[in-house]
Amino acid sequence: MAEMSETFGEDGESGAEDPRKMAAMMRKIFQATGMEPTGAMLEAMKRMESGEDPDKIDEEMGDLLDSQDPMPGGDSSVKGRLKRLMEPPNVDPGLYDV
């Protein structure tokens, strides 16, 4: 998590609109999980790294990305995946003693 916070800053919001930073975060998540992006996901990440708009990529590649979803569950659009990556983790306040 410390490595990922360096990409976006402490608040997790810095650069949230920058497709290059989103792609960098996605790569770090793939590396951390030991997964390799393939097919449409790899192409989408390369396009984001070149600065293309994630909405445009989703519009053009949405069906391919949905059929090759390496991260099952939830919204499988590029925008949905990026949103999940940018959100802070869910924390149960009753689980921890403060």
C-alpha positions, 0 to 999 in steps of 0.5 A, a space after each residue: 500500500 505504501 508503494 501505491 500511495 506514492 503514485 497517488 499521494 496520501 489522500 488517494 485522490 491526487 491524479 485521479 483524473 490522469 489516465 497515466 497514473 491510473 494505468 500505473 496504479 493498475 500495473 502495481 495492483 497486477 504486480 502485487 497480486 501476481 496477476 498479468 494483464 492480458 488481451 484487452 486489459 493490457 491494450 486498455 492499460 497501454 492506451 491509458 499510459 499514452 494518455 487516452 481517456 478511460 471513457 473513450 477506451 471503455 466505449 471502444 473496448 467495453 465488450 472485450 474487457 467485460 469478456 476478459 475480466 481479470 478482476 471478477 465482481 462489480 462494475 467491469 467497465 474500465 471506469 468501474 475498475 479504476 473507480 474501485 482502485 481509487 476508493 479507500 478500503 472498506 473498514 469496519 469501525 467496530 472491528 478495531 479498538 481505537 
